[in-house]
């Protein structure tokens, strides 16, 4: 039977289409396949590390906008509530604000932050025009005469407004900090709270590791440690001098894995004969740290340094960074080629001074980082580590980029932690004002400094040359309030 060429072509085209569809369907539904083929464009700076983990956001192949929104909430939801968010979802769920959603759907993160749109993606992943505030605040000058004539593309300038967090910029807060000196009389960081509240930290394994100093005789797992001792005769003394050893954290706390019976930390792990029924972990990962430092690990995995670990990917290395980094040759011999807890907290030493400066400078090669050791901040740090100044008065890299903040670590407890999410106050940089700058500097100086790109590049070696009107407007508002108060008093008392 004669079959026309057209029929053969159509059958071939249909079979090829079915094969391609089957292949794409398999790739989409398979957990192990590479799904980057489906990416319509590159990811933003905030998410580019997850390019090989599409299901970090697209948790369902057949989900729509509600699935993406939930993925945003799962990672960023804690930051979208008051007092951390000036525009929480709750504000727009209020029926009185329903009409605002007709202008811009502020309930959906992707309304302002759409991924895979490199051609329109701006700083902080914003994919709305920079004057997007006009959608809701068109009549702002009627309520605030000081804003008359101000263009809407200046709203998010540092020192003005941050959509998600204006806590350092509320009018009452500005007035409270009027006329502060450039350098405050007291310049000290909040004291960390971990060891001082250890008995109140529920997740700390008090039953296995009483808070008492470990001696050479009480080191457990001696059989497994013999190899280390043979290689490095100084190892026991080095370990015993650490804060871990001084507070009772024995070797098995980090190195002991699951026992044959499934008990993760059995009593055998602490016997003098070693951990006979325990799997010995030569190089513990962040899971071991999480046993005692749950909050710190969770915050670390919420930032750019640890976000890949959160999604079960290989740890970030410097080749993945979009900021200037030192070459792999320059990093040779360091532990910085991948980012885990031990990248900064070297095993068996855990020197927080090393972690606060040298660990950062071992990777970062941008102008701001390279200028740190020529800055006044570094001089304060040298004075502290030499014992010439009080603890907490030195300014390290971590002082600003891993600030000490009061954090709700549980439903019943808050404490001052070192925020290991180094992205939390990074951008927009006005978020840094309240968490770091104001420990040492007046508010007006801090705002001006954060708007001076040259000053930021040279790591604040000098004074800002730019000036933002924020505090000037606050002074005028304060005068107006005082005049209104005087007028009210006059009418009340008749003079």
N, C-alpha and C positions, 0 to 999 in steps of 0.2 A: 504494500500500500504506500502510495506516495504521500509523504508528509512535507508540507511546505516549509521553506526556510523560516518564515515568520513564526510558525507554531514551535519549531525547535528553539528559536530565539526566546520565545516567551517562556517555554518550559525551563530552559537554562537559566533565564533571569529569575524565575520563581524559585528554582532550587537554590541558586546562589543567595537569594534574599533570605530564604529559610535558614540556610547555613550560617549566614552572617548574624541573623536574629538570634539563632540558638547560641552562637558563640558569645554575643554580647549579653544575652540573658544569663548564660553561665557565669560570665565575668561579674555581672552585677549581683547575682545571688550567692556566689561563692564567697566564703569568708577568707579564703587564702589568695584569691586572684588580685592582680594589680588593677585598681579602678581609676587610675589617673587619666586613662584614655577618655573618661567621661567628663573631665574637667573643662568647662567652657572658657576658662581663663585662669591666670595665676592667682594665688591667694595673697592676702594683704600681709604686711610685715608682722602683724600680731598672730597670724595663724599659719604662716608658710611652712612651719616645721611639721604641720600635720598633713602635708600634701599626700603622703603615702598612707594616710589613715582617714579616708573619706567618711567612714562610719562613725568617726568622733562627733560629727555634726549630723550627717545623714544616717541616723540610727535605724531608719526603716526605708526600704527601697520604694515603698508605695506611699510614704507619708508626704504631706504637703507642708504648708507654712507653719501649722501648729507643731509639727515635729521639729522643724528648725528652731522655732521659738523656744521650745522646751530644752533643746540642746544649749542654747544661749543661757537660759536660766540655770541649767545644771552647773555651768562653769562660773557664771557671773551674777547669779541671782542674789547672793549674800550682799553684794555691793549695791544692789538696786533697791535698798530700803533705807528709810531715814535712820540716822542723820547722814548716812553716807551718800545719799542720792537726793538732789534737789528736785528731781522730776520722777519720783517713783511711780510705778504703774498704778498704785492706789489713787494718785491724784487724778489720773485720767479716767478712772472707773467711777469717779464721782459724777452723778448725773448733771451737776451744774457745769461741768467741763466737757460735756458730750460733744458740743458743737466744735470744740477744738480739734477733735479727731477727724473732722471733715477736711481740715486743712492739712494735717499730717498725722498719720497713725502712730502716735508715740507709744502705743501698747506693743508694737512689734519692733524688735531690735533691728530687723532687716530694713525697716523704713529709712534708717539713717546709716546702717552698716551692711551693705550688700557685698558679699564676697565675689570673687572672680570678675571684678569690674575694674581692672587696673587703669583703664583710661579715665575713670572719674574718681578713683580712690585717692583721698588726701591723707594728711597726717591723722593718726589715731583711727585709721580705717573709716573715716567719714566719707560717705558717698552722696551726701546732700550738698547743695551749694552752701558756701560759707555764711550766707545771709539767711539761713533757714529760720532763725529766730523770728523773723518778720511774720511768719505764719500765725503766730499767737500773740506777739507783742507789738503789733503795728501801732497801737495807741499808747506806748510806754511813756511818751513825753507828757501826756496828760496827767499821769500819776506821778511822774518824776520829771519836773521841768528841767533838771540838770542834764537830761538826756536829749534835749531839744537839738535837732540837727545832726545827731550822731548817726553815721551810716551803720546798717545792720551787719555789714561784713567785718566790723570791729568787735562784735560782742564777745567772741571767745579769745580775744587777745589776752595773753598772760597778764594777770593783774586786774582783769575784768571778770568775765563769766565763764564758768565751766558748767556745761549742761548737767552733768551728773553730780557735781559736788561743788557747791559754793560756800562751804562752811567757813572759809577764811575771809569771805567777802560779804557776809551779811552786814547791813548798815550798822546795827548795834555793835557788832564785833569790831568793825573798823573804828567806830567812835571810841570804843573802849581802849584801843591801842594807838590813839592819836599822839603825836609828838614824842614817840619813843626814840631814844638815841639809836644811832647805827649799831653800836655794840652795847648789849645790856650789861648791867652791873654783875649779874650772875650768869655765867655761861657754862652750863653743865647738862649732860644728857640725863634723862630719867634713868634710875637704877633698874637693872634687869631683875625680874622676879622669877626665879626657878628654884635655886637651892634654898632660898629663904622661905619658900612655901611648899617645899617638896612633900611634906607630910599631908598637905591638902590636895595634892594632885592625884586624882583617882586612878588614872591609867598607869601611874608608876608602879612597877612590880615590887612593892615593899616586902612581900612575903619571901621573895627569892633573893633580894639584894638589900639587906638592911643598910641604912646609911651610916657606915662606919668604915674607916680606912682599911684597905687591904694591905697585908704584909707579904713579904716574899714567901712565907710559909703557907699563907692562905690562898695563894694563886691556885685556881682549879685547872683541870684539864692538862696536867703536867705532861702526860704522855704525848698529846698532840702538839704541845708547845716545844718539845725537845728539839725539833728541827730548827725552830726559830732561835732558840738559845744557842745552838751550835753555830749558826750563821752569824749571830750578832751577840757577843758576850755582854754588851751594854743594854740589851733589850729589857731585862727585868727592871733595872733601875729607871730606864726611860719611861716605861709604862707606869711604874709605881709613883712617879712624880706628876702624873696627869690628874686632872680634876675627876675623871671617871674613877680611877683607882682610889683617890682620896675620899670618895663618897660611896664606895662599896660596890661599884659596877665591876663584876669579875669577868674573866675571859669568856666564859660560857654565855654571858649575857648577849654577846654579839655573834659568837662563833658556833653556838649550839643550834642545830636544826631539829627537825622532827625526829622523835624516837620511833622505834619499831612499833610501839603501841599507839602511836599517834599523838602522844603527849609532847607538845612542843618544847617544854622546859621541865624535864623530870629531875628528881632529886639526884639521880646518877650523874647529872651534868655537873654537879658541884663536889663530887667525891674526890679524894686525893688520887684515886686510881685512874681518873680521867672520865671521859664520857663514852663508856663502853657501848651503851645502847643509843647513843645520840649521833646523828649525822654531823660531822665536823665541816663547817663552812669556812673555807680558807679565806675568801674575800667577801665578807658580808655586804649586802647592799642596803638601800634605804629602808627596807622592811625591818632590818634589825634596829635601825635608829628610831623607827616609828614606835617601837615598844615603849620607850620613855618619852620621846620627843614628837608625839603625834601631831600637835599643832604646828610645830616648825616644819615637819615633813609635808603636811597638807598645804601649808602656805608656799613652800618651795615648789611643789608640783602645780600650783596655781599660776606661777610666773613663767616667763620664757625660758629660764634655766632648766626647769624641771617638768615642763608640760608634756614632753614626750614620754617620760616615765609614767605619768598619770594615765596615758593611753596605751600602756604596754608596748611602747616602741623603744628601740635602742636609745640610750642617753644622747642628748645633744652633744655635738662637738663643734669646735670653732669654725669648721668649714661650712656649717649651716647658718652662721650669723650673717646679718645684713649690715652690721656695723664693722668698722675696720678692726681686724684682729691680727695678732702676731702670727707669723708663719709657723707651720709645724716644726720647722728647723729651730726657730727661736724658742719653741716650747719643749724641745727635746730634753728629756730628763725630768720633766715635771709631771704632775698627775692631772694636768688640765686638758688632756686630749679628749676626754669625755666628761660631761658634767653630772656628777653624782655628789652625794654628801662628802665623800672622801676626797673629792677634787679640791675642796677648800679646807676641810678638816682632815689633815693627814692622819692616816691610821696610826694609832698608838701614841700620837702627840696631841692632837686636837688643840693646837695653839690658836686661840681666838685672835690674838694680835696678828699672826700670820694670815689668818683668814680675812681679817678686816682690811688689809692693804695689799700685801704681796700676792695673794691669791688672785685678786682682781687684776692687778697690773701684769700678772703672768699671761693674761689672754688679751685684754683690751688694749687697742692701739690707736684709738681715736685721739684727737688733739686734747680734749678735756682730760682724758686719763693721763696722757703723756706729760701734761703740765702740772699734775698734782704735786709732785715732789719739788716744784718751784713755787708753791703757793703758801700763803700764811697758814692755811689749814694744816698743811703737813708739819709746819713748825710746832703747832700745838700738839700734834700727835707724837712727834719726837719727844717733846717735853714730858708727856704722860708716860710713854713706855720707858723713858730713862729714870722715872721716879722723881722728876723735877716739878711735876704738876699733879694735881689731884686726879684720881680716877674719874673718867667721864668728862674731862675738860678737853681732851684731844679730839680732833675731827679726822676720822679715817674715811675711806671710801664707803664703808658700811654705815657710818654715822648718818649719811644722807640717803644712801640708796637701799639700805636695809634698816630703816629707822626703828627706834624703840617706841612701841605704841601700846596703849591699853587695849586689851583684846579679850572678848568674851570666850574663854576657852571651854566653857561648859554652861549649862543652864543655871548653875549656882555659883560660878566663880569667874572673876576677871583678874588678869594679871598683866604686868608689863612684859611684853615679849620682844624679841628681835624679829621683825617681820621678814621672813625669808623669801617672800614674794617680792623680788627686786623690781618687778614691773608695776607694783601697786601705786607708787607715787611718781612714776617716771615721766608720764605724759598724759595730759598737759602738765608742764612742770609747775604750774601754780599749785598743784596738789602737794608739792613738797614744802610749801611755805609753812603750813601749820604743823606738819609732822617733823620737820627738821630745822628749817631756818630760824624759827622763832624761839628755839632753845637758847640761841645766842644773840640774835639780831632783832631790831625793831621791825615792825610790820612794813612801814613805808620803805625802808631800805631793802627789805626782802623782796617786795613786789618789784621795785625798780631793778634790782639785780637779776631777777628772773626774766626780765624783758630785754636784757643786753646780751646779744649773741656773742660779741667779742669777749665780754667778761666771763661768760660761761666757758668759752673755748680755752681761755687762759686759767681756768679753774679759780676764778674770783681773786686774782692777783691784782687788786686795785679797787676802785669804786665805780659804780654804774654811771654811765654818761647819759643814759636815757631816763626819762621820768614819765610815770603814768599818773593820770589825773585822779585815780581812785581815791586817795587820801584827801586830795583837795576837795573833791565832791563831798566827802564825809565831813570835812571841817565846815563847809557851807551848810550842810544839813544839821550839824550840831548847833551852829549859830541860830539857824531858823527855829529849831526846837526850843532853844533857850529863850528866844524872843517870844515864841508862842506861850511858853510857860510863864514868862514875866507878865504878858498881857492878861493871861488867865488869873494870875495872882492879883493884878491890879483891879480887875473887875470884881474879883471875889471880896477883896477887903476895902474897895472903894478908893484906892489911891494908885 
